[in-house]
């Protein structure tokens, strides 16, 4: 009851003309920067930090929350329309969403993304209010071995499920892990820097994602434009039909169930639950033949998981001062800039600010739905822009976004090199997703693995913690051995049953 009273007090603070204006401004900016490849919510919040220090803290964080949520939806827009995810968490959406767009169902894909984001965001924000204390206790109870096992599960899931073959999937993962370890490790040793000081801090994930997706896609399209004219992709209805609703509502709920816990767990992020949601929908779908050709479940589930994880991310950030993604890290810096320290005492010392921020998430969710659903056909019309102009614009914004990360010309050369890598992977059929997973989670897995081994004095049994890690390793074993189990156990058993 105390939480409900605090939340109602937060709504009273948000529902003022000026604060509603900042909420609208936040979701609009967030959607816009999410649409532009390479310019995500983390970068936008960072660029706006100096501007907002003259504002009231509540107004600044209302706008930041809108940018955070809006960026999640905007990233799905470019994933669906251009096969160019604006955020790493929108990578999975591109798999089915872009196929739907090419089949003339861009508006339906955008609609299920918008409605799924609203449903998942609302449910996850309610969960943020209700279950913050137990979720935080669960997150804290996990040790380094559990985190390491979780990341191994993510590696195995994306390489075993996606792509034409497991060999190509693991090859792409290896490329990602190699790029991810570039820089100075925890012991102070330089790895794969080739004496270049610009590589000492590693390659920023934004530069990698923009290079592999935006530049790689632009080069791939440019290489094929002469042989194949750009097609005008038809735009479907701006609303979902009865069958679309029927196939979307369960993935929305399952995606929310994946997204919120992973967002609340440190090192969880939005990448793992979106991958797991996609894998789950592929297994449970009554139309598995549509996956890889534009299945609406493959958009609905991952997008719900994406937005639910955004609300979950705020749990460790507000309760224990631990950011689990780049945007949360920048928002943490904003708190410190205002002299506010996130942690267990935040809900006591800054109760009004925290509950105003949480209430603004509900308002921002509603504004995003109202703002984006009527504009679904407008977003879909982006596909009618001539390809040369469209990808020239993408290259411009990609270059600007990559340069803005560190303001170093060297990043532009990296961008081109990574773009050529993305082009080569498309040419030889290597899946992109395992590479991105390796880059994002590789350093985290190394850190947790080192911690686990340090705690055990270098013994390998230190990588096995409590029941959570045992459960995860069992799941990994099943996933890896499933082809053999299917061939030598399931098929003979099925044959005997048929014969009997």
C-alpha positions as a printed Julia matrix, in Angstrom:
500×3 Matrix{Float64}:
  0.0     0.0     0.0
  2.9     2.35    0.68
  4.25    1.7    -2.81
  0.81    2.46   -4.32
  0.56    5.71   -2.38
  4.06    6.71   -3.51
  3.21    5.86   -7.12
  0.04    7.99   -7.02
  2.13   10.82   -5.62
  4.55   10.32   -8.54
  1.65   10.59  -11.03
  0.61   13.85   -9.36
  4.09   15.23  -10.07
  4.21   13.96  -13.67
  0.72   15.1   -14.7
  1.6    18.78  -14.94
  1.81   20.61  -18.29
  5.59   21.19  -18.1
  6.45   17.62  -17.05
  4.13   16.15  -19.71
  5.9    18.34  -22.27
  9.27   16.92  -21.2
  7.85   13.38  -21.39
  6.58   14.02  -24.95
  9.89   15.61  -25.9
 11.77   12.61  -24.51
  9.78    9.93  -26.36
  9.92   11.93  -29.6
 13.68   12.41  -29.41
 14.12    8.8   -28.31
 12.15    7.44  -31.26
 14.02    9.69  -33.7
 17.49    8.75  -32.46
 16.51    5.09  -32.28
 15.55    5.26  -35.95
 18.91    6.76  -36.95
 21.57    4.01  -37.09
 24.44    4.53  -34.69
 22.73    7.23  -32.63
 21.17    5.4   -29.7
 19.61    6.53  -26.42
 22.89    6.21  -24.5
 24.66    8.63  -26.82
 21.69   11.01  -26.83
 21.41   11.11  -23.04
 25.17   11.7   -22.84
 24.97   14.6   -25.31
 22.05   16.14  -23.42
 23.66   15.89  -19.97
 25.31   19.35  -20.09
 22.03   20.9   -21.3
 19.9    19.42  -18.51
 22.02   20.45  -15.54
 20.12   23.75  -15.42
 16.8    21.91  -15.17
 15.01   20.37  -12.22
 16.2    16.77  -11.63
 12.67   15.38  -12.01
 12.22   17.06  -15.41
 15.61   15.85  -16.64
 14.95   12.24  -15.64
 11.42   12.3   -17.08
 12.99   13.27  -20.41
 15.77   10.69  -20.07
 13.24    7.94  -19.33
 11.32    8.93  -22.47
 14.51    8.81  -24.53
 15.34    5.38  -23.06
 11.95    3.87  -23.92
 11.62    5.72  -27.23
 15.05    4.56  -28.37
 14.02    0.95  -27.82
 11.07    1.38  -30.19
 12.99    3.47  -32.73
 15.65    0.77  -32.97
 12.98   -1.71  -33.99
 11.8     0.63  -36.75
 15.12    0.58  -38.6
 15.48   -3.15  -37.93
 12.14   -3.77  -39.62
 12.37   -1.28  -42.47
 16.05   -1.24  -43.34
 17.59   -4.32  -41.69
 19.81   -1.86  -39.8
 19.3    -2.14  -36.02
 19.86    1.16  -34.25
 20.6    -0.75  -31.02
 22.22   -4.14  -30.35
 19.03   -5.14  -28.5
 17.07   -4.75  -31.77
 19.25   -7.18  -33.71
 16.82  -10.09  -33.36
 13.88   -7.97  -34.56
 15.63   -7.53  -37.92
 15.6   -11.28  -38.6
 11.82  -11.58  -39.08
 10.8    -7.91  -39.16
 12.76   -7.08  -42.3
 11.42  -10.22  -44.02
  7.88   -9.08  -43.15
  8.62   -5.64  -44.63
  9.91   -7.14  -47.86
  6.73   -9.23  -48.04
  4.57   -6.09  -47.86
  3.74   -6.36  -44.15
  5.92   -3.55  -42.82
  2.99   -1.78  -41.14
  1.91   -4.98  -39.36
  5.46   -5.55  -38.12
  5.64   -1.97  -36.84
  2.22   -2.3   -35.21
  3.07   -5.5   -33.33
  6.35   -3.9   -32.23
  4.57   -0.78  -30.94
  1.72   -2.59  -29.18
  4.06   -5.27  -27.83
  6.38   -2.56  -26.5
  3.43   -0.88  -24.78
  2.1    -4.11  -23.25
  5.54   -5.29  -22.1
  6.6    -1.86  -20.88
  3.42   -1.43  -18.84
  3.56   -4.91  -17.27
  7.28   -4.58  -16.58
  6.82   -1.16  -14.95
  4.12   -2.65  -12.69
  6.58   -5.41  -11.82
  9.19   -2.74  -11.11
  6.83   -1.28   -8.51
  5.7    -4.58   -7.01
  8.69   -6.94   -6.99
 11.74   -4.68   -6.76
 12.9    -5.96   -3.32
 12.83   -9.73   -4.12
 14.26   -9.24   -7.62
 17.17   -7.24   -6.19
 17.79   -9.92   -3.55
 17.82  -12.59   -6.27
 20.22  -10.55   -8.43
 22.59  -10.04   -5.53
 22.48  -13.73   -4.61
 23.93  -14.76   -7.99
 27.68  -15.21   -7.99
 30.33  -14.98  -10.69
 29.89  -18.66  -11.72
 26.18  -18.08  -12.34
 26.86  -15.0   -14.49
 29.53  -16.9   -16.44
 27.12  -19.79  -17.06
 24.4   -17.37  -18.24
 26.73  -15.89  -20.82
 27.83  -19.31  -22.06
 24.14  -20.14  -22.52
 23.74  -16.99  -24.65
 26.75  -17.98  -26.8
 25.45  -21.49  -27.37
 21.86  -20.37  -28.01
 22.65  -17.94  -30.81
 25.21  -20.16  -32.54
 23.17  -23.36  -32.34
 19.85  -21.9   -33.45
 20.68  -19.22  -36.02
 22.42  -19.5   -39.37
 22.63  -22.2   -42.02
 25.06  -24.32  -40.0
 26.48  -24.51  -36.49
 30.02  -24.32  -37.87
 29.32  -20.93  -39.45
 27.56  -19.8   -36.28
 30.57  -20.68  -34.11
 32.92  -19.08  -36.67
 30.95  -15.82  -36.4
 30.98  -16.09  -32.6
 34.77  -16.55  -32.65
 35.16  -13.39  -34.76
 33.06  -11.5   -32.23
 35.05  -12.79  -29.27
 38.33  -11.78  -30.95
 37.06   -8.24  -31.56
 35.67   -8.12  -28.01
 39.02   -8.87  -26.33
 40.92   -6.11  -28.17
 42.39   -3.62  -25.67
 43.89   -3.79  -22.2
 42.75   -6.73  -20.08
 42.17   -6.82  -16.3
 45.87   -7.57  -15.66
 47.02   -4.5   -17.61
 48.32   -6.43  -20.65
 47.56   -5.17  -24.16
 45.87   -7.64  -26.49
 45.66   -7.34  -30.29
 46.3    -3.57  -30.19
 49.24   -3.79  -32.68
 50.9    -0.89  -30.9
 48.04    1.49  -31.71
 47.06    3.62  -28.67
 43.56    4.13  -30.12
 42.87    0.42  -29.59
 44.02    0.37  -25.96
 40.46    0.96  -24.71
 39.02   -1.58  -27.14
 36.57   -1.0   -29.97
 33.33    0.63  -28.9
 30.24   -1.53  -29.41
 28.46    1.35  -31.2
 31.23    1.52  -33.82
 31.1    -2.26  -34.31
 27.29   -2.45  -34.57
 27.08    0.5   -36.97
 29.94   -0.84  -39.1
 28.69   -4.42  -39.34
 25.02   -3.54  -39.88
 24.75   -0.09  -41.47
 27.96    0.06  -43.54
 27.95   -3.66  -44.31
 24.32   -3.5   -45.48
 25.02   -0.37  -47.58
 28.0    -2.03  -49.28
 25.99   -5.21  -49.89
 23.14   -3.26  -51.48
 25.58   -1.19  -53.56
 27.2    -4.38  -54.87
 23.85   -5.7   -56.07
 22.12   -2.55  -57.34
 23.47   -2.91  -60.88
 22.37   -6.52  -61.19
 19.01   -6.04  -59.5
 16.96   -2.88  -59.53
 15.7    -1.6   -56.22
 12.2    -2.86  -55.58
  9.38   -0.69  -54.24
  8.14   -2.75  -51.32
  4.35   -2.58  -50.89
  3.0    -1.26  -47.59
  0.25   -3.2   -45.85
 -2.52   -1.97  -43.57
 -1.45    0.23  -40.64
 -3.17   -2.09  -38.18
 -3.06   -5.77  -37.34
 -5.76   -8.14  -38.45
 -7.52  -10.66  -36.22
 -5.02  -13.4   -37.07
 -2.09  -11.08  -36.3
 -3.54  -10.29  -32.86
 -4.1   -13.99  -32.21
 -0.48  -14.81  -33.08
  1.03  -11.86  -31.2
 -0.51  -11.7   -27.72
  1.14  -14.83  -26.32
  4.63  -13.84  -27.59
  4.11  -10.41  -25.97
  3.52  -12.03  -22.58
  6.31  -14.59  -22.97
  8.71  -11.86  -24.1
  7.84   -9.81  -21.01
  8.53  -12.85  -18.82
 11.98  -13.18  -20.42
 12.86   -9.49  -20.53
 12.16   -8.18  -17.05
 14.22  -10.7   -15.02
 17.19  -10.45  -17.38
 17.05   -6.65  -17.31
 17.09   -6.72  -13.51
 20.02   -9.15  -13.3
 23.44   -7.49  -13.6
 25.12   -8.54  -16.88
 21.71   -9.64  -18.21
 20.89   -6.69  -20.48
 18.4    -6.8   -23.34
 20.43   -8.96  -25.73
 20.04  -12.35  -24.01
 16.24  -12.21  -23.44
 15.57  -11.1   -27.03
 17.6   -14.05  -28.3
 15.89  -16.48  -25.93
 12.46  -15.08  -26.83
 13.13  -15.62  -30.53
 14.33  -19.18  -29.91
 11.26  -19.91  -27.77
  8.79  -18.54  -30.32
 10.47  -20.56  -33.05
 10.04  -23.73  -31.01
  6.42  -23.04  -29.91
  5.06  -21.57  -33.14
  2.31  -23.36  -35.03
  3.87  -21.89  -38.21
  7.58  -22.81  -37.89
  7.94  -22.8   -41.67
  7.43  -19.01  -41.67
 10.49  -18.35  -39.51
 13.23  -16.97  -41.7
 10.6   -15.69  -44.13
  8.73  -13.19  -41.92
  6.95  -14.69  -38.89
  5.12  -12.1   -36.8
  5.91  -14.03  -33.58
  9.6   -13.38  -34.28
  8.92   -9.65  -34.02
  6.33   -9.62  -31.23
  8.29  -11.72  -28.69
 11.75  -10.1   -28.98
 10.31   -6.56  -29.0
  8.32   -7.29  -25.83
 11.46   -8.76  -24.22
 13.44   -5.7   -25.3
 11.11   -3.18  -23.66
 10.49   -5.29  -20.56
 14.24   -5.48  -20.0
 14.4    -1.66  -20.16
 12.16   -1.43  -17.08
 14.07   -4.27  -15.45
 17.33   -2.4   -15.98
 16.13    0.32  -13.62
 15.86   -2.15  -10.71
 19.59   -2.65  -10.05
 20.4     0.93  -11.1
 17.99    2.54   -8.62
 18.2    -0.05   -5.83
 21.92   -0.92   -5.76
 23.5     1.67   -8.07
 24.55   -0.92  -10.64
 23.98   -0.15  -14.35
 23.41   -3.13  -16.63
 23.61   -1.34  -19.99
 25.1     1.79  -21.57
 22.01    3.98  -21.16
 21.68    3.06  -17.48
 25.38    3.89  -17.01
 24.88    7.37  -18.49
 21.76    7.9   -16.37
 23.81    6.86  -13.33
 26.3     9.59  -14.25
 23.38   12.01  -14.46
 22.28   11.09  -10.91
 25.8    11.71   -9.65
 25.91   15.01  -11.55
 22.92   16.14   -9.49
 24.62   14.95   -6.3
 22.23   11.99   -5.95
 23.7     8.56   -5.16
 21.59    5.59   -6.37
 21.5     2.72   -3.9
 19.49    1.29   -1.01
 18.95    4.73    0.56
 17.7     6.36   -2.65
 14.08    5.36   -2.07
 14.28    7.01    1.36
 16.24   10.18    0.61
 14.81   10.93   -2.86
 11.46    9.14   -2.68
  9.58   11.81   -4.64
 12.12   11.81   -7.5
 12.19    8.01   -7.79
  8.43    7.57   -7.86
  8.05   10.47  -10.3
 10.55    8.73  -12.58
  8.65    5.41  -12.31
  5.3     7.12  -12.95
  6.79    8.82  -16.02
  7.52    5.38  -17.47
  3.76    4.65  -17.59
  3.09    8.03  -19.22
  5.96    7.63  -21.69
  4.69    4.19  -22.69
  1.25    5.55  -23.48
  2.69    8.52  -25.39
  4.84    6.17  -27.47
  1.81    4.09  -28.44
 -0.23    7.16  -29.37
  2.72    8.72  -31.21
  3.88    5.68  -33.18
  0.79    3.69  -34.17
 -0.72    6.42  -36.38
  2.71    6.96  -37.93
  3.25    3.31  -38.89
  2.48    3.95  -42.6
  4.8     6.97  -42.52
  7.66    4.84  -41.19
  6.82    2.2   -43.8
  7.13    4.81  -46.59
 10.85    4.99  -45.85
 11.12    1.85  -47.95
  9.93    3.82  -51.0
 12.93    6.14  -50.9
 15.36    5.23  -53.74
 18.02    2.9   -52.38
 21.07    5.03  -53.37
 19.71    8.08  -51.52
 18.56    6.02  -48.57
 21.87    4.26  -47.99
 23.86    7.41  -48.62
 21.88    8.96  -45.76
 22.5     5.87  -43.61
 26.26    6.09  -44.26
 26.21    9.78  -43.29
 24.42    9.21  -39.97
 26.46    6.06  -39.31
 29.71    7.99  -39.79
 28.46   10.84  -37.61
 27.34    8.43  -34.87
 30.6     6.46  -34.92
 32.68    9.65  -34.82
 30.61   11.05  -31.94
 31.55    8.11  -29.68
 35.17    9.18  -29.11
 35.58   12.11  -31.54
 38.51   10.29  -33.18
 39.05   10.08  -36.97
 40.54    6.6   -36.33
 37.02    5.34  -35.59
 36.0     6.17  -39.16
 38.72    3.85  -40.52
 37.53    1.18  -38.08
 33.98    1.76  -39.31
 35.03    1.08  -42.92
 37.02   -2.04  -41.95
 34.09   -3.42  -39.96
 31.75   -2.58  -42.84
 33.93   -4.67  -45.16
 33.82   -7.48  -42.58
 30.01   -7.26  -42.52
 29.95   -7.35  -46.32
 32.2   -10.44  -46.35
 30.01  -12.21  -43.78
 26.93  -11.6   -45.9
 28.8   -12.83  -48.98
 29.83  -16.15  -47.39
 26.67  -16.78  -45.35
 28.02  -16.19  -41.83
 25.28  -15.04  -39.42
 25.81  -11.56  -37.97
 24.1   -12.16  -34.63
 26.71  -14.46  -33.0
 29.42  -11.92  -33.84
 27.56   -9.11  -32.06
 26.84  -11.38  -29.09
 30.52  -12.3   -28.86
 31.58   -8.64  -28.9
 29.05   -7.53  -26.26
 29.17  -10.48  -23.89
 32.74  -11.72  -24.47
 34.43   -9.2   -22.15
 31.7    -9.69  -19.53
 32.11  -13.48  -19.65
 35.87  -13.1   -19.28
 35.44  -10.84  -16.25
 33.02  -13.2   -14.5
 35.13  -16.24  -15.38
 38.24  -14.59  -13.92
 36.37  -13.74  -10.72
 35.07  -17.28  -10.35
 38.54  -18.76  -10.83
 40.13  -16.25   -8.46
 37.65  -17.2    -5.74
 38.5   -20.9    -6.2
 42.27  -20.41   -6.36
 42.39  -21.29  -10.05
 40.46  -24.56   -9.74
 38.0   -25.3   -12.56
 35.28  -26.32  -10.12
 35.04  -22.61   -9.29
 33.09  -22.14  -12.55
 30.26  -24.2   -11.04
 28.4   -22.31   -8.34
 24.94  -22.98   -6.96
 21.83  -24.6    -8.39
 21.44  -21.83  -11.0
 24.72  -22.61  -12.75
 24.0   -26.38  -12.61
 20.63  -25.77  -14.29
 22.2   -23.57  -16.99
 25.01  -26.03  -17.76
 22.43  -28.82  -18.07
 20.5   -26.67  -20.56
 23.69  -25.99  -22.54
 24.46  -29.72  -22.68
 20.96  -30.47  -24.02
 21.23  -27.74  -26.68
 24.66  -28.93  -27.86
 23.8   -32.62  -27.81
 20.28  -32.29  -29.21
 21.24  -33.25  -32.81
 22.85  -36.47  -31.5
 19.92  -37.11  -29.15
 17.51  -36.55  -32.02
 19.42  -38.9   -34.34
 20.26  -41.77  -31.98
 17.45  -41.6   -29.41
 14.36  -39.77  -30.66
 14.27  -41.11  -34.25
 14.78  -44.8   -33.32
 12.2   -44.46  -30.55
  9.74  -42.82  -32.94
 10.36  -45.57  -35.49
  9.64  -48.26  -32.91
  6.41  -46.53  -31.9
  5.28  -46.29  -35.53
  6.17  -49.97  -36.13
  4.32  -51.01  -32.99
